[in-house]
């Protein structure tokens, strides 16, 4: 169709306002000029129309080209509208700044891999996905121990992914992660932080290798000779190095004597049938803790402040450490010298005593003080060679079995048939004056056995407390730190195991030798 030339634009449309053509050839300027409603609509705000206006509105509003209007009324209306101040835009800015949470490598959620993409052979999104999969499986594996170790799954997932990445290539990375996840599914569910299945593949492999080295190392006299304490060191740590003067065993018990209770510190009269609720005490040890910059001391058993009333009830007990007092209860005696049944043969061939043993005792409270109730001995390879319950001497009564720590109860102790004297004779088959005895706080064990011995290795001395003597590190803490195992994990009804403690002490000396720690001069 040809375009219009606009020749009829100067002529008014014959149909006027009734024209219905969308593109009319004639002019409709006069029709639009006659409508005052256009100016009123542009010049003022629209008001609610009445019923009359509503009915006449369709006949007065032009339907053609309102943009072509250029009347004075329209100009004045635009001027009025322009003079009205524009409405201001309201800013809707929150007064509180929202900070996006930053997930770190040690957070409780899925860890985020923080590596530079240019330095990674595998795409970072791929590694992040694999890390998330590892984390999910560690969460399932550590379900029982996560409440007390909330960041463990995140830490191990990060380290496991790093181990896999370092050992694999771009092509083998995915399969290596899949194999690692399959290995995680096969692990037994751990019940404690020191369980063998806790850790990355590298941790478990290193732990197995360390245990293998420990088990393969046989402690002989030559290997551990340099760790034997001198007499001066033994005296400084409370060892009894000589038989005290006087008659041994003259006063086996302290009935009707006034002693100071080891638990509550109160004086009491020793008797064989004490009351079970006469002593209120704390069975845990005090420890230091800083709160708001202030150093406070609490008990490990109940977290009460030192000085508050005890959390447990029992009978009064006493402990003697003076050499003369111990000698009057039961006589001290030195370990036998090396001997040979055949006068012409070598002593080393004939004597059945071992080069190295590890020894531990469990003790209970009696009217004669603290006495031995169980003795355990292992050889240089960790093999058990002696483990017997010890019957208390005649005339001495048991006050408290100390089950929380000794693991001995009345029912178990009734099976004991060896007295201390007969137990000493049995130990002569394994120990002579040349045997090196290993123990933790060994002076306590030798005192309760009434043994005088000069060739001793004490893990208290090998692994000193950072505060120095007389402070000591517990065997439980040393085993957890250096051996990665948890011992003495029994509750108040099971207590400790002297065999377990003996093996742990022996392994600590093995660890000390394997790691080539220079022994301190005694």
C-alpha positions in Angstrom: 0.0 0.0 0.0 1.3 3.5 -0.9 2.1 5.9 1.9 -0.1 9.0 2.4 1.0 12.4 1.4 -1.0 14.3 4.0 -2.9 16.5 1.5 -6.1 16.3 3.6 -4.6 17.2 6.9 -5.7 20.8 6.6 -9.4 19.8 6.2 -11.6 18.9 9.1 -13.1 15.4 9.1 -16.7 15.4 7.9 -17.7 12.9 10.6 -16.1 14.9 13.3 -15.9 13.1 16.7 -17.9 10.2 15.4 -15.1 9.1 13.1 -14.0 5.5 13.8 -11.2 5.2 11.4 -7.9 4.5 13.2 -5.8 6.4 10.7 -8.1 9.1 9.3 -6.9 11.2 6.3 -8.6 14.4 7.7 -7.7 16.6 10.6 -9.3 16.2 14.0 -7.5 19.1 15.7 -10.7 21.2 16.1 -12.4 18.2 17.8 -9.7 17.8 20.3 -9.5 21.6 21.0 -13.1 21.7 22.0 -12.6 19.3 24.8 -11.8 21.1 28.1 -11.5 17.8 29.9 -8.0 17.2 28.6 -6.6 20.3 30.3 -8.4 19.6 33.6 -7.1 16.1 33.7 -3.5 17.2 33.1 -3.7 20.3 35.4 -5.1 18.7 38.6 -5.3 15.5 40.4 -8.2 13.3 39.2 -11.1 13.2 41.6 -13.6 10.5 42.1 -16.1 11.0 39.2 -19.7 11.4 39.9 -22.4 9.4 38.2 -23.1 12.2 35.7 -19.5 12.5 34.7 -19.1 8.8 34.3 -22.0 8.7 31.9 -20.7 11.5 29.7 -17.1 10.6 29.8 -17.0 8.4 26.7 -18.6 11.2 24.5 -16.1 13.9 25.6 -12.7 12.1 25.6 -11.2 12.2 22.2 -10.1 9.0 20.7 -7.7 10.4 18.2 -4.1 11.6 18.6 -4.0 13.2 22.1 -0.3 13.8 21.6 -0.9 16.4 18.9 -2.7 18.8 21.2 -1.0 22.1 21.6 -3.6 24.4 23.1 -2.9 27.1 25.7 -4.9 25.2 28.2 -2.7 22.2 27.7 0.5 24.3 28.0 -0.7 25.9 31.2 -1.6 22.5 32.6 1.9 21.1 31.8 3.4 24.2 33.5 1.4 23.6 36.6 2.3 20.0 36.7 6.0 20.8 36.3 5.8 23.3 39.2 4.7 20.6 41.6 7.6 19.3 43.5 8.5 15.7 42.6 8.0 13.0 45.2 11.2 11.8 46.9 12.3 8.3 46.6 12.4 6.5 50.0 15.5 4.5 50.7 14.8 1.1 52.2 18.2 0.3 53.7 18.3 -2.1 56.7 20.1 -0.7 59.7 21.6 -4.1 60.7 24.4 -5.4 58.5 24.1 -9.0 57.7 27.4 -10.8 57.6 27.6 -14.0 55.6 28.9 -16.9 57.8 32.4 -17.9 57.0 32.9 -21.7 57.1 36.5 -22.4 58.1 38.4 -25.6 58.0 37.6 -26.2 61.7 33.9 -25.4 61.6 31.1 -27.7 62.6 29.7 -27.8 59.1 31.1 -29.2 55.9 34.6 -27.8 55.4 35.5 -25.5 52.5 38.6 -26.2 50.5 40.7 -23.1 50.4 43.2 -23.5 47.6 44.3 -21.4 44.6 42.7 -22.8 41.4 45.9 -22.2 39.5 47.9 -24.4 41.9 45.5 -27.3 41.8 45.8 -30.1 39.2 42.2 -31.1 39.8 39.4 -28.6 39.4 38.6 -27.0 42.7 34.8 -27.6 42.4 35.5 -31.3 41.9 37.8 -31.4 44.9 35.1 -29.6 47.0 32.5 -32.1 46.0 34.8 -35.0 46.9 35.6 -33.3 50.2 31.9 -33.0 51.0 31.4 -36.7 50.3 34.3 -37.6 52.7 32.9 -35.3 55.3 29.5 -36.9 55.1 31.0 -40.4 55.7 33.1 -39.2 58.6 30.0 -37.8 60.2 28.4 -41.2 60.0 31.5 -43.0 61.3 32.0 -40.6 64.2 28.4 -40.4 65.3 29.1 -41.7 68.8 32.1 -39.4 69.5 31.1 -36.2 67.7 29.2 -34.7 70.7 32.5 -34.4 72.6 34.6 -33.7 69.5 32.4 -31.6 67.2 35.2 -30.6 64.7 36.7 -34.0 64.3 34.9 -35.0 61.2 35.7 -31.7 59.5 39.4 -31.9 60.4 39.8 -35.5 59.3 37.9 -34.9 56.0 40.2 -32.1 55.1 43.3 -34.1 55.9 42.0 -37.2 54.2 41.3 -35.2 51.0 44.8 -33.7 51.1 46.4 -37.1 51.5 44.5 -38.5 48.5 45.3 -35.4 46.4 49.0 -35.7 47.2 49.2 -39.4 46.3 47.0 -39.3 43.1 47.0 -37.7 39.7 44.3 -35.8 37.8 43.1 -39.0 36.2 43.1 -41.2 39.4 41.8 -38.6 41.9 38.2 -39.5 41.7 38.8 -43.3 42.0 41.1 -42.7 44.9 38.4 -40.8 46.8 35.8 -43.5 46.0 38.2 -46.2 47.4 38.8 -44.1 50.5 35.0 -43.8 51.1 34.6 -47.5 50.7 37.3 -48.0 53.3 35.5 -45.6 55.6 32.4 -47.7 55.4 34.3 -50.8 56.4 35.7 -49.3 59.5 34.2 -50.3 62.9 32.3 -47.6 64.6 34.5 -46.0 67.3 33.3 -45.6 70.8 36.2 -43.3 72.0 38.6 -40.8 70.6 41.5 -43.2 70.9 39.7 -46.0 69.1 41.9 -47.6 66.3 39.4 -46.6 63.6 39.7 -42.9 64.4 41.8 -40.9 62.0 42.8 -40.6 58.4 44.3 -43.4 56.4 47.7 -41.9 57.0 47.1 -41.7 60.8 46.0 -45.3 61.0 48.9 -46.5 58.9 51.3 -44.5 61.0 49.7 -45.9 64.2 50.0 -49.5 63.0 53.6 -49.0 62.0 54.3 -47.5 65.4 52.6 -50.3 67.2 54.6 -52.8 65.0 57.9 -51.1 66.0 56.9 -51.1 69.6 56.0 -54.8 69.6 59.1 -55.8 67.7 61.4 -54.0 70.1 62.5 -56.3 72.9 63.8 -54.4 75.9 67.0 -55.9 77.1 69.4 -54.9 79.8 71.8 -53.4 77.2 69.0 -51.4 75.5 67.7 -49.7 78.6 70.8 -49.5 80.7 71.3 -45.8 80.0 67.8 -45.0 81.5 68.4 -46.6 84.9 68.2 -44.0 87.7 71.1 -43.3 90.0 70.7 -43.7 93.8 70.6 -39.9 94.2 67.8 -39.6 91.8 65.9 -42.4 93.5 66.2 -40.7 96.8 65.0 -37.4 95.4 61.9 -39.1 94.1 61.0 -40.8 97.4 62.5 -44.3 96.9 63.6 -46.2 99.9 67.1 -47.4 99.1 68.1 -49.1 102.4 66.4 -51.3 104.9 65.2 -49.1 107.8 66.6 -49.9 111.2 64.6 -51.8 113.8 62.5 -54.9 113.8 60.3 -55.3 110.8 56.7 -56.3 111.2 56.6 -55.6 114.9 53.3 -53.6 114.6 51.3 -55.0 111.7 48.3 -52.7 112.2 47.4 -49.3 113.8 44.2 -50.2 115.6 43.1 -47.7 118.2 45.7 -45.3 117.1 44.8 -41.7 116.0 45.7 -41.1 112.3 44.9 -38.3 109.9 42.5 -39.2 107.2 44.0 -39.1 103.7 40.7 -38.2 102.2 39.3 -35.4 104.3 42.3 -34.5 106.5 40.4 -35.1 109.8 42.0 -37.0 112.7 40.3 -40.3 113.5 40.8 -43.5 115.5 41.6 -46.6 113.5 39.3 -49.5 113.9 38.4 -52.6 111.9 34.7 -51.7 111.5 34.5 -48.0 110.5 31.3 -46.2 109.6 30.7 -46.0 105.8 29.5 -42.4 105.9 31.8 -40.8 108.4 34.1 -39.2 105.8 32.9 -36.6 103.2 35.6 -36.1 100.6 36.5 -35.5 96.9 38.0 -38.5 95.2 39.2 -36.4 92.2 42.3 -34.3 92.1 42.3 -30.5 92.2 43.2 -28.7 88.9 43.7 -25.1 87.9 41.4 -23.2 85.6 41.3 -19.6 84.5 37.9 -17.8 84.5 37.7 -14.2 83.5 41.4 -13.9 83.9 41.3 -15.3 87.5 43.1 -18.5 88.4 40.8 -20.9 90.3 41.1 -24.5 91.5 38.5 -27.1 91.0 38.1 -30.8 91.7 38.1 -33.1 88.7 35.4 -35.4 90.3 32.6 -32.8 90.6 34.0 -29.5 89.4 33.4 -27.9 92.8 35.8 -25.2 94.1 38.6 -26.3 96.3 37.4 -25.8 99.8 33.8 -26.8 99.2 32.2 -29.8 100.9 33.0 -33.2 99.4 30.9 -35.0 96.8 31.4 -38.6 98.1 30.9 -40.4 101.4 33.0 -43.2 102.9 35.1 -44.3 105.8 38.3 -42.7 107.1 41.5 -44.1 105.7 45.2 -43.4 106.2 48.4 -43.7 104.2 51.9 -44.1 105.5 55.0 -43.1 103.6 57.7 -42.9 106.3 60.2 -45.8 105.9 60.2 -46.6 109.6 56.4 -46.8 109.9 56.2 -49.0 106.8 59.0 -51.3 108.2 57.1 -51.8 111.4 54.0 -52.9 109.5 55.8 -55.4 107.3 59.6 -55.8 107.0 61.6 -54.5 104.0 64.1 -56.7 102.3 66.4 -56.4 99.2 65.9 -58.4 96.1 67.9 -61.6 96.0 71.3 -61.6 94.2 71.9 -63.6 91.1 72.5 -67.2 91.7 73.2 -70.5 89.9 72.0 -73.9 90.9 75.1 -75.4 89.3 78.3 -74.0 90.8 80.4 -74.5 87.7 77.9 -73.0 85.2 77.4 -69.4 84.1 75.1 -67.3 86.2 73.3 -65.9 83.1 72.5 -69.5 82.0 71.3 -70.9 85.4 69.4 -67.9 86.8 65.8 -67.7 85.7 65.5 -64.0 86.5 64.6 -61.7 83.6 66.7 -58.9 82.3 63.9 -56.4 82.2 60.4 -56.5 83.7 57.5 -54.0 84.1 55.7 -54.1 87.3 52.5 -52.5 88.7 50.4 -53.0 91.9 46.9 -52.3 93.0 46.4 -51.3 96.6 43.6 -51.2 99.2 43.2 -49.5 102.6 43.6 -51.6 105.8 44.1 -51.1 109.5 47.8 -51.3 108.6 47.7 -48.5 106.1 47.7 -49.0 102.3 48.6 -52.6 101.4 49.1 -54.4 98.1 46.2 -56.5 96.9 47.3 -57.4 93.3 50.7 -57.7 91.6 51.3 -57.9 87.8 54.6 -58.4 86.0 55.3 -58.5 82.3 58.6 -59.2 80.6 60.6 -57.2 78.0 58.3 -58.2 75.2 55.1 -57.3 77.1 54.1 -60.8 77.9 52.4 -61.4 81.2 54.6 -63.6 83.5 52.9 -62.9 86.9 49.5 -61.7 87.9 48.2 -62.6 91.4 45.9 -61.3 94.1 47.6 -60.9 97.4 45.9 -61.8 100.7 46.3 -59.4 103.6 48.4 -60.5 106.5 46.8 -62.1 109.5 45.8 -59.6 112.2 45.2 -56.8 109.6 41.6 -55.9 108.6 40.5 -54.3 105.4 38.8 -50.9 105.7 38.1 -50.0 102.1 38.8 -51.9 98.9 39.3 -48.6 97.0 37.5 -50.2 94.0 37.3 -47.0 92.0 41.0 -47.1 91.5 42.1 -50.6 92.4 39.4 -52.5 90.5 39.3 -54.9 93.4 36.1 -55.7 95.3 35.3 -58.0 98.2 34.1 -60.8 96.0 37.2 -60.8 93.9 39.6 -60.5 96.7 38.2 -63.5 98.5 39.9 -65.6 95.9 43.4 -64.5 97.0 45.6 -67.1 98.6 49.1 -65.7 98.4 50.4 -63.6 101.3 52.9 -60.8 100.7 55.8 -63.0 101.9 54.8 -65.9 99.6 54.3 -63.4 96.7 57.8 -62.1 97.2 59.2 -65.6 97.0 57.3 -66.1 93.7 58.7 -62.9 92.3 62.2 -64.1 93.0 61.9 -66.5 90.1 61.7 -63.4 87.7 63.5 -60.7 89.6 67.0 -60.5 91.0 69.3 -57.6 91.9 70.4 -57.3 88.3 66.9 -57.1 86.8 65.9 -53.7 85.6 62.3 -52.9 86.9 60.2 -50.5 84.9 57.2 -48.7 86.4 55.2 -45.5 86.7 55.7 -43.9 90.2 57.5 -47.1 90.9 58.5 -46.1 94.4 54.9 -46.6 95.6 54.8 -50.2 94.2 58.2 -51.1 95.8 57.1 -49.6 99.1 53.9 -51.6 99.2 55.9 -54.8 98.2 58.6 -53.9 100.8 61.3 -54.3 98.1 64.7 -52.6 98.2 66.0 -52.4 94.6 68.5 -50.1 92.9 68.0 -50.7 89.2 64.8 -48.9 88.3 63.4 -47.0 85.4 60.5 -44.7 86.2 58.3 -43.1 83.5 57.6 -40.2 85.9 61.3 -39.3 85.6 61.5 -40.0 81.8 58.4 -37.8 81.1 58.6 -35.0 83.7 55.8 -32.6 84.5 56.3 -29.1 83.0 56.1 -27.6 86.5 58.8 -29.9 87.7 58.9 -32.1 90.9 57.0 -33.0 92.9 54.3 -32.7 90.1 53.8 -35.8 88.0 52.1 -36.6 84.8 49.5 -39.4 85.0 50.1 -42.7 83.2 46.7 -42.3 81.5 47.8 -38.9 80.0 51.2 -40.2 78.9 49.7 -43.3 77.2 47.1 -41.1 75.3 49.7 -38.6 74.2 52.6 -40.9 73.1 50.9 -44.2 72.5 47.5 -43.1 71.2 45.7 -45.4 73.5 43.2 -45.0 76.4 43.9 -46.9 79.6 42.2 -46.8 83.0 38.9 -46.1 81.3 36.8 -48.1 83.8 34.1 -46.5 85.8 33.8 -46.5 89.6 32.9 -50.2 89.6 35.7 -51.6 87.5 38.8 -49.4 88.3 42.3 -50.0 86.9 44.1 -53.0 85.6 47.6 -53.6 86.8 48.4 -55.7 83.8 47.2 -53.0 81.4 49.3 -50.4 83.3 52.4 -52.6 83.2 52.2 -53.0 79.4 51.5 -49.3 79.0 54.6 -48.4 81.1 56.7 -50.8 79.1 55.5 -49.3 75.8 56.3 -45.8 77.0 59.9 -46.8 77.5 59.9 -48.4 74.1 58.5 -45.2 72.6 61.2 -43.2 74.4 64.0 -45.4 73.0 62.5 -45.5 69.4 62.2 -41.7 69.2 65.8 -41.3 70.4 64.9 -38.9 73.1 68.2 -38.1 74.9 67.7 -39.2 78.5 68.3 -36.5 81.1 71.2 -36.9 83.4 70.1 -38.3 86.7 
